[in-house]
Amino acid sequence: MRLGRLAEPLGFDSIWTVEHHFTPYTMVPDPISLLSYFAGCTERVELGTMVIVLPWHDPVRVAEGIATLDNMLGGRRLNIGLGRGLGRREFGGLRVPMEESRELFAEALEVIRTALTNEWWSYEGVHHQVQRTTLRPRPRTDPDVLVDRMYCAWGSPQTIPIAAQTGLRALFIPQTTWEDYAQQMQRFAELRAAAGFAPSHPTVTVWVYCAPTTEQAEEGAKRYIANYADSARRHYELTSEHFGKTKGYEHYAEGRERIRQMGDSYDMVAMYLNNQVWGTPDQCLEKLDTIRRMMGPDHFVCVMKYGGMPLDVAEANMRLFATEVLPAAKALPDPPLPVTAAST
């Protein structure tokens, strides 16, 4: 909360939050609640979710939360990132069948969009049935604009068609290399165009460690990014056999098998270190620019505290980045929209 209150005075454009339950891994069980706090103590910044995990919620309540927060912002932009979830512990604790996550996500998205864009509405699905009703308050933002600001994060390529064909924008929270994501973005853009939706920029999330010297940056990155990678591995149980027994998570079962075959040669920490933005201010800017040219994002979300990083270290990281990197990053050229054969 203290670091979030620094975002606006330091010159950042937005504050985003995640959703996770039951473990020490990024402990934010209610994104709308936390963002409501920041709506009240800021005046300029946009807000965003990365992500609300739709299968874990009653979609009518999600739509109400979005509409209420949109009113709190008084015209500021609300970015709505959505996902279907990966953590077995979270599905279990929330008593939601993990194997139904894809169907639950698709239905919940329909309910939320219907609720936000119609004065009176009803819904009849397999998992959700809603009698004729209306939201109060209605969204302050034009509902079509609000719906256009919805993003989907995916860790599995199996989710790409769902996101593209429903008109969601792309939100990348890196679990593989940027080279892989650049290929996925091309496929996403082609599927999105084929479904009749206009080209759109993705939003990209990066973990940042900015320090005055290369030596300090390397020491901090290897400590805190490594700690974060280990916490992600444990929270998601990435080496567990349960993915092979869970419908809709075949990609993760294949990944687990690749990890098993690689044995000691598999280095998850090295992959995370390669993906993230760390170094001196000049090095951080160079890495951001490399990702910008590969992915064409219109927005970077920078994670500044993670992996057990002490608050004073996180604040120093954030302040140095804001002073030395942020102005130059904002001055980078706007990337072109993705162009595909289907959209030309």
Residue pairs with C-beta under 8 A, 6 or more apart in sequence:
1 37
2 311
2 315
3 304
3 305
3 311
3 314
3 315
3 318
4 15
4 38
5 38
5 41
5 42
6 315
6 318
6 319
7 14
7 15
7 42
7 45
8 42
8 43
8 44
8 45
10 318
10 319
10 322
10 326
11 322
11 326
11 327
12 45
12 302
12 322
12 326
13 45
13 46
13 299
14 45
14 46
14 47
14 48
14 77
14 79
14 299
14 301
15 35
15 38
15 42
15 45
15 46
15 47
15 48
16 47
16 48
16 49
16 50
16 79
16 81
16 205
16 301
17 28
17 31
17 34
17 35
17 48
17 49
17 50
18 26
18 28
18 31
18 49
18 50
18 51
19 28
19 29
19 30
19 31
19 49
19 51
19 52
19 53
19 56
20 26
20 27
20 28
20 29
20 87
20 90
20 235
21 29
21 56
21 87
21 89
21 90
21 93
21 94
22 89
22 90
22 93
23 87
23 89
23 234
23 235
24 231
25 231
25 232
25 234
25 235
26 306
28 34
31 49
31 51
31 52
32 49
32 52
32 62
32 65
32 66
32 68
32 69
35 47
35 48
35 49
35 69
36 68
36 69
36 72
38 45
38 47
39 47
39 69
39 72
39 73
39 76
40 72
44 76
45 76
46 76
46 77
46 78
46 79
47 69
47 73
47 76
47 77
47 78
47 79
48 78
48 79
48 80
48 81
48 203
48 301
49 79
49 80
49 81
49 82
50 81
50 151
50 153
50 171
50 173
50 203
50 205
50 301
51 81
51 82
51 83
51 151
51 152
51 153
51 171
52 62
52 80
52 81
52 82
52 83
53 82
53 83
53 84
53 85
53 90
54 62
54 82
54 83
54 84
54 104
54 105
54 108
54 109
54 112
55 84
55 85
55 91
55 96
55 100
55 101
55 104
55 105
55 108
56 85
56 90
56 91
56 94
56 96
57 108
59 107
59 108
59 109
59 111
59 112
59 115
59 128
60 111
60 115
60 130
60 133
62 108
62 112
63 111
63 112
63 115
63 116
63 135
64 115
64 135
66 78
66 80
66 112
66 116
66 139
66 146
67 116
67 135
67 137
67 138
67 139
68 137
69 78
70 78
70 139
70 140
70 141
70 146
71 137
71 139
71 140
73 140
74 140
75 140
75 141
77 149
78 141
78 146
78 149
79 149
79 151
79 203
79 299
80 146
80 149
80 150
80 151
81 150
81 151
81 152
81 153
81 171
81 203
82 105
82 109
82 150
82 151
82 152
82 153
82 168
83 105
83 152
83 153
83 154
84 101
84 102
84 104
84 105
84 159
85 91
85 98
85 101
86 155
86 236
86 249
86 252
87 235
87 236
87 237
88 98
88 237
88 240
88 242
88 246
89 235
89 237
91 97
91 98
91 101
92 98
96 104
98 246
98 248
98 249
99 246
99 247
99 248
100 127
101 248
102 158
102 159
102 162
102 248
103 126
103 127
104 127
105 162
106 162
106 166
107 125
107 126
107 127
107 128
108 128
109 150
109 166
109 168
110 123
110 125
111 123
111 125
111 128
111 130
113 147
113 150
114 121
114 123
115 121
115 135
116 135
116 139
116 143
116 146
116 147
117 143
117 144
117 147
119 134
119 138
120 132
120 133
120 134
121 130
121 132
121 133
121 134
122 130
122 131
122 132
122 133
123 129
123 130
124 130
139 146
148 167
148 169
149 169
150 167
150 168
150 169
151 168
151 169
151 170
151 171
151 203
152 159
152 162
152 163
152 166
152 168
152 169
152 170
152 171
153 171
153 172
153 173
154 160
154 163
155 173
155 175
155 251
155 252
156 249
156 251
156 252
157 184
157 187
157 251
158 248
158 250
158 251
160 184
160 187
160 188
160 191
161 191
163 170
163 188
164 188
164 189
164 191
164 192
164 194
164 195
164 197
165 191
165 192
165 195
167 192
167 195
167 197
169 200
169 201
169 202
169 203
170 185
170 188
170 200
170 202
170 203
171 202
171 203
171 205
172 181
172 185
172 202
172 203
172 204
172 205
172 295
172 297
173 205
174 181
174 205
174 206
174 272
174 275
174 276
176 271
177 271
177 274
177 275
178 275
178 290
178 291
178 294
178 295
179 294
181 294
181 295
182 294
182 295
185 202
185 295
185 296
185 338
186 338
186 340
189 199
189 338
189 339
189 340
189 343
190 340
190 341
190 342
192 199
192 200
193 199
193 340
193 342
193 343
194 342
198 343
199 337
199 338
199 339
199 340
199 343
200 337
200 338
201 296
201 297
201 298
201 299
201 335
201 337
201 338
202 295
202 296
202 297
202 298
203 297
203 298
203 299
203 300
203 301
204 291
204 295
204 297
204 299
204 300
204 301
205 300
205 301
205 302
205 303
206 275
206 276
206 277
206 288
206 291
206 300
206 301
206 302
206 303
207 225
207 228
207 272
207 276
207 277
207 278
207 302
207 303
207 306
208 276
208 277
208 278
208 284
208 302
208 303
208 304
208 317
208 321
209 217
209 220
209 221
209 224
209 225
209 276
209 277
209 278
209 279
209 317
210 217
210 277
210 278
210 279
210 280
210 281
210 284
210 317
210 320
210 321
210 324
210 325
211 217
211 220
211 278
211 279
211 280
211 317
211 320
212 280
212 320
213 280
214 279
214 280
214 283
217 278
217 279
217 280
217 283
218 278
218 279
220 278
220 313
220 317
221 273
221 276
221 278
221 279
222 269
222 273
223 307
224 306
224 307
224 308
224 309
224 313
225 269
225 272
225 273
225 276
225 278
225 306
225 307
226 269
226 272
226 273
226 307
227 306
227 307
227 308
228 272
228 306
228 307
229 268
229 269
229 271
229 272
229 307
230 268
230 269
231 307
232 238
233 239
233 268
238 252
238 255
238 256
238 259
238 268
239 256
239 259
239 260
240 256
241 256
243 249
243 250
243 252
243 253
243 255
243 256
244 250
244 253
244 256
246 253
258 266
259 266
277 284
277 287
277 288
277 291
277 302
278 284
278 287
279 286
279 287
281 320
281 321
281 324
281 325
284 321
284 325
285 325
285 328
285 329
288 300
288 325
288 329
288 332
289 332
291 297
291 300
292 300
292 332
292 335
293 335
295 335
296 335
296 336
296 337
296 338
297 335
298 334
298 335
300 329
302 321
304 314
304 317
304 318
304 321
305 311
305 314
305 317
305 318
309 317
